[in-house]
Amino acid sequence: MLDCAIIGGGPAGLTAGLYTTRGGLDKVTMFEKGMPGGQITSSSEIENYPGVTGEISGMDLMMPWPEQCQKFGLKHEMVEVTRVSKEGNIFKIHKGDGTVDEAHSVIIGTGSRPRRAGFTGEEQYFGRGVSTCATCDGFFYKGKDVAVIGGGDTAMEEALYLAKICKKVYIVHRRDSFRSAPNTVERVKRTANIELVLNSIPEEVYGDAMGVTGIKVKNSEGVIRDIDILGVFTFVGNDINNQVLIQEDGTFLCAMNDRGEVIVDISMRTSVAGLFATGDMRIAAPKQVVSAAGDGAVAALQAIAYVDELLSH
Ligand SMILES: Cc1cc2nc3c(=O)[nH]c(=O)nc-3n(C[C@H](O)[C@H](O)[C@H](O)COP(=O)(O)OP(=O)(O)OC[C@H]3O[C@@H](n4cnc5c(N)ncnc54)[C@H](O)[C@@H]3O)c2cc1C
């Protein structure tokens, strides 16, 4: 019986592993289906992790994290978790190899995946001009022209963020109205260096060996326009990796919002006692390494208190 099972080995899961083991829980296992480190390991550069200066890739940032956890006794199992269920006070961790482990508490941090917009060149230039995170990559386009794809809240907020850094921001949106909050749309319209390219979809992003140099957009009449930009930021939705919470009857183990994010309180507690959710998969997540790590620490401290209380009876 584990004191705590951690599902996912990204910044949230690894920090939860560090704090639970160092904070006194003896039997903690982190279940990660791939190499630990999470989605940031696919980023060629990260500039906003506090205290880490100089050029560093996501892979290099995350490299020492597992070793630091192992020093305090965290066990790591490389396996996909298929489902987490709860019977009485005991959580069952159903694994891809058909075996089931048991735990007093569970911290889940399985992350999210930004959806792809689906235009030509999107994969080819991903990380070399195509991005899904303005907070992460906007600074690389300081004083340059960029395009934002999408018309929801995230697209609008990220366009406003980019407009403060970049020379010009084109918002390419397939409709002529926005799903975003009206006051956000007003702020976008009042921003002098944002141009709205409406009723238009991205056809192709092209470039050279250095990265993206332009985008072809097609409007509803079929007219193609070439726009010179060096960066393309796509915000067409996010898929939360919440499959492990789906029960045999198709319901979720804990309360979720309509976007598939886990509802948590300020202590990362879900609606199920002993189950904590962290990082990109929880409601209102800033979707940053530093916040995911912070969530992992908060959840770990709560899990320690929960297990102490449970075992004292
Ligand atoms: C290209 C790119 C650039 C980015 N740049 C920055 C940046 O500059 N600064 C910044 O702060 N943030 C950046 N981010 C965002 C940052 O990576 C995420 O916010 C952060 O990694 C979230 O951490 P997490 O632990 O919640 O989830 P993740 O990092 O997604 O980790 C989740 C882990 O869970 C594992 N997992 C999922 N399902 C299962 C399962 N069923 N069983 C077992 N394991 C499972 C996954 O393999 C993964 O390792 C970037 C993201 C991307 C993709």
The ligand as an ORCA input file, in Angstrom:
! r2SCAN-3c Opt
* xyz 0 1
  C       6.761     23.816    -26.735
  C       6.409     24.270    -25.341
  C       7.080     25.360    -24.804
  C       6.789     25.762    -23.499
  N       7.501     26.808    -22.983
  C       7.326     27.150    -21.688
  C       8.126     28.199    -21.114
  O       8.971     28.812    -21.781
  N       7.911     28.492    -19.796
  C       6.984     27.833    -19.027
  O       6.888     28.114    -17.828
  N       6.191     26.868    -19.576
  C       6.333     26.512    -20.876
  N       5.547     25.544    -21.422
  C       4.417     25.003    -20.627
  C       4.912     23.937    -19.615
  O       5.643     22.941    -20.301
  C       3.710     23.317    -18.905
  O       2.918     24.312    -18.292
  C       4.174     22.347    -17.820
  O       5.024     21.354    -18.350
  C       2.983     21.673    -17.131
  O       3.464     20.748    -16.219
  P       2.563     19.513    -15.731
  O       3.430     18.769    -14.794
  O       1.246     20.010    -15.307
  O       2.266     18.652    -17.044
  P       3.205     18.036    -18.182
  O       4.487     18.751    -18.309
  O       2.341     17.919    -19.382
  O       3.542     16.581    -17.633
  C       2.567     15.584    -17.567
  C       3.267     14.237    -17.577
  O       2.288     13.225    -17.338
  C       2.569     12.118    -18.159
  N       1.328     11.381    -18.330
  C       0.198     11.821    -18.961
  N      -0.762     10.873    -18.896
  C      -0.214      9.832    -18.221
  C      -0.717      8.547    -17.855
  N      -1.956      8.166    -18.160
  N       0.096      7.697    -17.177
  C       1.372      8.066    -16.862
  N       1.896      9.273    -17.201
  C       1.111     10.133    -17.860
  C       3.110     12.724    -19.436
  O       3.916     11.780    -20.139
  C       3.906     13.910    -18.915
  O       5.266     13.593    -18.714
  C       5.793     25.096    -22.730
  C       5.113     24.023    -23.290
  C       5.403     23.598    -24.574
  C       4.685     22.406    -25.152
*
